[in-house]
Amino acid sequence: MEKFHGFKASSSNWKPNLGGRLPRQIQRALPIYAGVILFILFLSYGNSFTPKFEVAHVKKRSVNGQKVLGADSLAQKSPTRFPKKIWQTWKIDPLGFEDRDLTCARTWTQKNPGHRYEVLTDNNDLYYVETHFGPEGINRSDIVEVYKALTAKIIKADLLRYLVMYIEGGIYADIDVEALKPIDRFIPERYNEGDIDMVIGVEIDQPDFIAHPILGPKSMSFCQWTFMCKPGLPVMMRLVENIMIWLNELSKKQGVPISDLKLDFDEVISGTGPSAFTAAVLAEMSIKNGYEVKWDTFHNIPESKVVGGVLVLTVEAFAAGQGHSDSGNHNARTALVKHRYHASKWPTAHPRYKHPVYGEVEKCNWEVECVKMWDYNTALFDGLTEEEKQKLIIEKNQADMQKQAEDEAFARKLEAYEAARAAQEAGRTLAGQETGVASMSRPASQFLGLAAATDSFSKRLE
């Protein structure tokens, strides 16, 4: 018992009424008590060094023969605040951006000087995925292999944003999205940031079209060209897993590897785009709330609301100026970003359904009477004989060719007009350098004459 003399001495103030000596049974039990106390202290101090977010410690399950992370098995605790990170993805790094892309990118850095800004490119995206999802990351080789196999750029771009936001959190924005307000304005003051895991906005709110064969599946959706979340959210991994299951099933259906899949516009939207994003978010809300959350919860919402830890903003926040869904305009106080669409060229590789005579119903832009007319005309077309159909198709093609010729002629006139305006400005600059028109050189006088002509042409264009 010698080694416990110190313990006894340190407790000299404790004087039980035992005649100055502890019973032998208690003396024998002291080592056990001391061991228990030390063990408790060890656990208490040990827990203080445990990281709050440990993404690698997860359970796995098998889907389609692959080891897949169970979205509902994630046990990470979201941080109290959103990471101050801005993420974008593009073909090249910012040093090579075109002026229009650079202009949009600068709005994010200028309005958010306290945030880190990073762009993943076609040259470093795979390295990022391998680093964070390979053996040295969360060890998800199935995700890495699917990503490496993808050749459809839009599918890869969609998947990459979800992977990055799962690992990093922060805010994601497409390269052609301009920041109108600072990110600090994205969460209204009446909310506690610690209660929110994700910030999204309504994009399309047209439930009246739910039964339409083409418009129905995309008539109610959240925007995914801009959204904000904390790292390690189960909804992000659920979305990634849903995409991998969809790709594997589609691969079996088409009888080709993932790299050779052929996808139309609607398949992209439902597989990785806004419809897929919306389905995953609604599923997560339903799990957290204990009941099915339907789109009715977000139809015509007059102000933002939080459901299952997700802050849903009105359509005007991220998708203003669309001309539908009561999206308002970009000058509104609640408009946070502006999508310029100049980088949204992917539908050329994944075309929408286009009727041979009446074209794309999406061009109606959710206008009820226009959609009704499109439906009526296409239904009549289906009842025609093949000869009648071919006649209409020929007439339509001829009309398209004529319109194309007119558009090209107008483009040439517009080009000439812009050249004339440039010459006009040059003439004014030169005129300002002289004492007056009388002392101007002949070319400058010609410029001024040309300016008058271009003003007249401008009025005709208007």
C-alpha positions in Angstrom: 0.0 0.0 0.0 3.1 2.3 0.0 2.4 3.8 -3.4 -0.9 5.2 -2.2 0.6 7.1 0.7 0.6 10.3 -1.4 -3.0 9.9 -2.2 -3.7 9.5 1.5 -1.6 12.5 2.4 -3.3 14.7 -0.1 -6.6 13.9 1.5 -5.5 14.9 5.0 -8.4 17.2 5.5 -10.8 14.4 5.3 -11.2 13.1 8.9 -13.8 10.4 9.2 -14.9 9.3 12.6 -13.0 6.1 12.5 -10.5 6.6 15.2 -7.8 7.9 12.8 -7.6 4.7 10.8 -9.5 3.4 7.7 -11.1 -0.1 7.9 -9.0 -2.7 6.2 -11.8 -3.4 3.6 -11.7 0.2 2.5 -7.9 0.3 2.4 -8.0 -2.8 0.0 -10.6 -1.1 -2.2 -8.7 2.2 -2.6 -6.6 1.0 -5.6 -9.9 0.1 -7.4 -11.4 3.5 -6.6 -8.3 5.3 -7.8 -8.2 3.3 -11.1 -11.9 4.1 -11.8 -11.2 7.9 -11.2 -8.2 7.9 -13.5 -10.1 6.0 -16.2 -12.9 8.6 -16.0 -10.5 11.5 -16.2 -8.8 9.8 -19.2 -12.1 9.5 -21.1 -13.0 13.1 -20.3 -9.8 14.6 -21.6 -9.6 12.1 -24.5 -13.0 13.2 -25.8 -11.9 16.9 -25.9 -9.4 15.9 -28.7 -11.9 14.0 -30.8 -12.6 16.0 -34.1 -16.2 17.1 -34.5 -16.3 16.0 -38.1 -14.9 12.6 -39.0 -16.0 11.8 -42.5 -14.0 8.6 -42.9 -15.7 6.7 -40.0 -18.8 5.4 -41.8 -20.6 2.2 -42.3 -20.9 0.7 -45.8 -23.5 -1.4 -47.6 -23.7 -3.0 -51.0 -25.6 -1.6 -54.0 -25.4 -3.3 -57.4 -22.3 -5.2 -56.2 -20.5 -2.1 -55.1 -19.5 -0.9 -51.7 -21.6 2.2 -51.2 -21.8 4.5 -48.3 -25.1 4.4 -46.4 -26.5 8.0 -46.4 -28.5 7.3 -43.3 -25.4 5.9 -41.5 -23.5 9.2 -41.5 -22.9 10.4 -38.0 -21.1 13.6 -38.5 -22.1 16.6 -36.5 -22.5 19.7 -38.8 -20.5 22.8 -37.7 -22.4 25.6 -36.2 -21.5 28.0 -39.0 -21.2 27.6 -42.8 -17.6 27.4 -44.1 -16.5 30.6 -45.7 -15.7 29.0 -49.1 -17.0 29.7 -52.6 -16.7 26.9 -55.1 -17.0 27.0 -58.8 -16.1 24.5 -61.6 -15.1 25.3 -65.1 -13.0 24.1 -68.0 -10.0 26.3 -67.2 -8.6 28.2 -64.2 -9.4 31.8 -63.5 -6.2 33.1 -65.2 -7.7 31.9 -68.5 -11.3 33.1 -68.0 -13.1 34.9 -70.7 -14.1 38.5 -69.8 -17.7 37.5 -69.1 -16.7 34.6 -66.8 -14.2 36.8 -65.0 -16.8 39.5 -64.5 -19.2 37.1 -62.8 -16.4 35.5 -60.7 -15.3 38.9 -59.5 -18.7 39.6 -58.0 -18.2 36.7 -55.6 -14.8 37.8 -54.4 -15.6 41.5 -54.3 -18.8 41.1 -52.3 -17.3 38.4 -50.0 -13.7 39.4 -49.2 -13.7 37.2 -46.1 -14.4 34.0 -48.1 -11.9 31.6 -49.8 -12.6 31.3 -53.5 -11.6 28.2 -55.5 -12.3 26.8 -59.0 -11.9 23.2 -59.9 -11.1 22.7 -63.6 -10.9 19.9 -66.1 -7.2 19.6 -65.2 -7.5 19.1 -61.5 -11.0 17.7 -60.8 -10.0 14.1 -60.9 -7.1 14.7 -58.6 -9.5 16.3 -56.1 -11.9 13.3 -56.3 -9.2 10.8 -56.0 -7.7 12.6 -53.0 -10.9 12.9 -51.0 -12.7 9.8 -52.1 -9.8 7.4 -52.7 -7.9 5.4 -50.1 -6.3 8.5 -48.5 -9.8 10.1 -48.2 -13.0 8.4 -47.2 -12.0 5.3 -49.3 -14.9 5.2 -51.7 -13.3 3.6 -54.8 -16.8 3.1 -56.3 -17.3 6.9 -56.5 -13.8 7.4 -58.0 -14.4 4.8 -60.7 -17.8 6.1 -61.7 -16.4 9.7 -61.9 -13.4 8.5 -64.0 -15.8 6.6 -66.4 -18.1 9.6 -67.1 -17.7 11.3 -70.4 -20.9 13.4 -70.4 -19.6 16.8 -69.2 -22.9 18.0 -67.7 -23.2 14.7 -65.7 -19.7 15.1 -64.5 -20.2 18.7 -63.6 -23.3 17.9 -61.6 -21.7 15.1 -59.7 -18.6 17.1 -59.0 -20.5 19.9 -57.3 -22.2 17.4 -55.0 -18.9 15.7 -54.1 -17.2 19.0 -53.3 -20.0 20.2 -51.2 -20.1 17.0 -49.3 -16.5 17.2 -48.4 -16.0 21.0 -48.1 -19.3 22.7 -47.6 -19.7 26.4 -48.3 -21.4 27.9 -51.3 -21.5 26.5 -54.9 -22.3 28.7 -57.9 -22.2 28.0 -61.6 -19.6 29.9 -63.5 -22.2 32.1 -65.2 -23.9 33.1 -61.9 -23.3 36.6 -60.7 -23.5 37.5 -57.0 -25.9 40.4 -56.4 -25.7 40.4 -52.6 -23.0 39.3 -50.1 -23.3 35.7 -48.8 -24.0 37.1 -45.3 -27.4 38.2 -46.7 -28.4 34.7 -47.7 -29.7 33.8 -44.3 -32.3 36.3 -42.9 -31.6 37.7 -39.5 -34.6 36.0 -37.9 -32.9 32.6 -38.3 -30.2 31.0 -36.2 -27.4 29.8 -38.5 -26.7 26.9 -36.1 -30.2 25.5 -36.9 -29.6 25.5 -40.6 -27.6 22.9 -42.5 -28.4 23.9 -46.1 -29.7 27.0 -48.0 -31.5 26.5 -51.3 -34.0 28.4 -53.4 -37.0 27.5 -55.5 -36.4 27.4 -59.3 -39.6 26.1 -60.9 -42.9 26.3 -59.1 -45.5 25.1 -61.7 -47.4 22.2 -60.1 -50.4 22.7 -62.4 -48.3 21.0 -65.1 -47.6 17.9 -63.0 -49.6 15.7 -65.4 -48.0 16.9 -68.5 -45.9 14.2 -70.2 -42.9 16.4 -70.9 -43.2 19.3 -68.4 -44.5 17.3 -65.5 -41.3 15.8 -64.1 -39.6 19.2 -64.1 -42.5 21.4 -63.0 -41.4 21.6 -59.3 -37.8 21.9 -58.4 -35.2 23.6 -56.3 -32.3 25.5 -57.9 -28.9 23.8 -58.0 -26.9 26.3 -60.0 -26.4 28.0 -56.6 -26.8 26.5 -53.1 -25.1 26.5 -49.8 -24.5 23.8 -47.2 -22.4 22.5 -44.4 -19.9 19.7 -44.9 -20.8 16.0 -44.4 -24.5 16.3 -45.0 -26.3 13.0 -45.5 -28.4 14.6 -48.3 -25.3 15.2 -50.4 -24.2 11.6 -50.1 -27.7 10.3 -50.7 -27.7 12.4 -53.9 -24.3 10.9 -55.0 -25.5 7.4 -54.3 -28.8 8.0 -56.2 -26.8 9.1 -59.2 -24.5 6.1 -59.1 -27.4 3.7 -58.9 -29.1 5.5 -61.8 -26.0 5.4 -63.9 -25.5 1.7 -63.3 -29.1 0.9 -64.1 -29.1 3.0 -67.2 -25.8 1.3 -68.3 -27.6 -2.1 -68.0 -30.7 -0.8 -69.8 -28.7 0.6 -72.7 -26.2 -2.3 -72.7 -23.2 -0.1 -72.8 -20.6 1.1 -70.2 -21.2 4.3 -68.3 -18.7 6.1 -70.6 -20.9 5.4 -73.6 -24.3 6.4 -72.2 -26.6 8.4 -74.5 -28.7 10.9 -72.5 -31.4 13.4 -73.6 -32.3 16.6 -71.9 -34.9 15.2 -69.6 -32.7 12.3 -68.5 -30.0 14.8 -67.4 -32.5 16.8 -65.5 -34.0 13.8 -63.7 -30.7 11.9 -63.3 -28.3 14.5 -61.9 -29.9 17.9 -62.4 -32.6 19.9 -60.5 -35.1 17.1 -60.4 -32.6 14.7 -58.8 -31.4 17.4 -56.4 -35.0 18.2 -55.4 -35.9 14.5 -54.8 -32.9 14.0 -52.5 -33.7 17.2 -50.5 -37.4 16.3 -50.1 -36.4 12.8 -49.0 -34.0 14.2 -46.4 -36.6 16.6 -45.1 -39.1 13.7 -44.8 -36.6 11.7 -42.8 -35.9 14.5 -40.4 -39.5 15.5 -39.9 -40.9 11.9 -39.6 -43.5 12.4 -42.4 -43.5 12.9 -46.1 -42.7 16.5 -47.1 -44.3 17.3 -50.4 -44.0 20.2 -52.8 -47.1 21.8 -51.5 -45.0 23.0 -48.6 -43.1 25.3 -51.0 -45.7 26.3 -53.5 -46.2 30.1 -53.7 -44.3 30.7 -50.5 -44.3 34.4 -49.8 -41.2 34.2 -47.7 -38.4 31.8 -46.8 -39.0 28.9 -44.4 -36.9 26.2 -42.7 -37.9 22.6 -43.1 -35.8 19.8 -41.6 -32.8 22.0 -41.2 -33.0 23.3 -44.8 -33.6 27.0 -45.4 -35.7 27.3 -48.5 -35.7 30.8 -50.1 -38.3 32.2 -52.4 -37.9 31.8 -56.2 -36.7 35.4 -56.5 -33.6 34.7 -54.4 -31.7 32.4 -56.8 -33.9 32.3 -59.9 -35.2 35.8 -60.5 -36.2 37.1 -63.9 -37.2 33.7 -65.4 -40.6 35.0 -66.6 -42.5 32.2 -64.8 -43.1 30.9 -61.2 -43.6 34.5 -60.0 -39.9 34.9 -60.1 -39.9 38.7 -60.0 -36.8 40.5 -61.2 -33.1 41.0 -60.3 -33.7 44.5 -58.9 -35.8 43.1 -56.0 -34.5 43.3 -52.5 -34.6 39.6 -52.1 -32.8 38.8 -55.3 -29.4 37.3 -54.3 -27.9 36.1 -57.6 -28.3 36.5 -61.3 -28.0 33.5 -63.6 -26.7 34.8 -67.0 -26.9 31.3 -68.7 -24.0 32.0 -71.1 -22.3 28.8 -70.0 -25.4 26.7 -70.2 -24.7 25.1 -73.6 -25.0 21.5 -72.6 -28.5 20.9 -74.1 -26.8 20.9 -77.6 -25.3 17.6 -76.6 -28.4 16.4 -74.8 -31.3 17.8 -76.8 -34.9 18.3 -75.6 -37.8 16.6 -77.3 -38.5 18.6 -80.5 -41.6 18.1 -82.5 -40.9 18.1 -86.2 -43.4 20.8 -86.8 -44.2 22.5 -83.5 -40.8 22.4 -81.9 -40.1 22.4 -78.1 -42.9 22.9 -75.6 -40.3 24.4 -73.2 -40.3 27.5 -75.4 -43.7 28.3 -74.1 -41.9 29.1 -70.8 -44.7 27.6 -68.7 -47.3 29.9 -70.3 -50.6 28.0 -70.0 -52.3 29.0 -73.3 -49.1 28.3 -75.2 -48.7 24.9 -73.8 -52.4 24.1 -74.4 -51.9 25.1 -78.1 -48.8 23.0 -78.4 -50.6 20.0 -77.0 -53.6 20.6 -79.3 -51.5 20.9 -82.4 -49.3 17.9 -81.7 -52.4 15.8 -81.0 -53.9 16.8 -84.3 -50.6 16.0 -86.0 -50.6 12.5 -84.6 -54.0 11.9 -86.3 -52.8 12.9 -89.8 -51.8 10.5 -92.5 -48.1 10.1 -93.3 -48.5 12.2 -96.5 -50.1 15.0 -94.6 -47.4 14.9 -91.9 -44.6 15.1 -94.5 -46.3 18.0 -96.2 -46.4 20.0 -92.9 -42.8 19.0 -92.1 -41.6 20.3 -95.5 -43.5 23.6 -95.0 -42.0 24.0 -91.6 -38.5 23.3 -92.9 -39.0 25.9 -95.6 -40.2 28.5 -93.1 -37.2 27.7 -90.9 -34.8 28.2 -93.8 -36.4 31.5 -94.7 -36.2 32.7 -91.1 -32.6 31.7 -90.9 -31.8 33.7 -94.0 -33.6 36.7 -92.5 -31.7 36.3 -89.2 -28.4 36.1 -91.0 -29.2 39.2 -93.0 -30.2 41.1 -89.8 -27.0 39.9 -88.2 -25.0 41.4 -91.1 -26.8 44.7 -90.8 -26.2 44.7 -87.0 -22.5 44.1 -87.6 -22.4 46.9 -90.0 -24.3 49.1 -87.6 -21.9 48.3 -84.8 -18.9 49.1 -87.0 -20.5 52.4 -88.0 -21.1 53.2 -84.3 -17.4 52.5 -83.6 -16.4 54.7 -86.4 -18.7 57.4 -85.1 -17.0 57.3 -81.7 -13.6 57.4 -83.3 -14.8 60.5 -85.3 -16.0 62.2 -82.1 -12.7 61.5 -80.4 -10.8 62.9 -83.3 -13.0 65.9 -83.5 -12.4 66.7 -79.9 -8.7 66.9 -80.5 -9.1 69.7 -83.1 -10.3 73.3 -82.6 -13.5 72.7 -84.6 -15.1 71.0 -87.5 -13.7 73.6 -90.0 -10.1 72.7 -89.1 -10.7 68.9 -89.1 -9.0 66.6 -91.6 -11.1 65.1 -94.3 -11.3 61.6 -92.8 -12.7 63.1 -89.5 -15.4 64.9 -91.4 -16.3 61.7 -93.2 -16.7 60.1 -89.7 -19.1 62.7 -88.6 -21.1 62.2 -91.8 -21.1 58.5 -91.1 -22.3 59.2 -87.6 -25.5 60.9 -88.9 -26.1 57.9 -91.1 -25.7 55.4 -88.3 -28.1 57.4 -86.1 -30.7 57.1 -88.8 -30.1 53.4 -89.2 -30.4 53.0 -85.4 -33.9 54.4 -85.5 -34.9 52.0 -88.2 -33.6 49.1 -86.1 -35.7 50.3 -83.1 
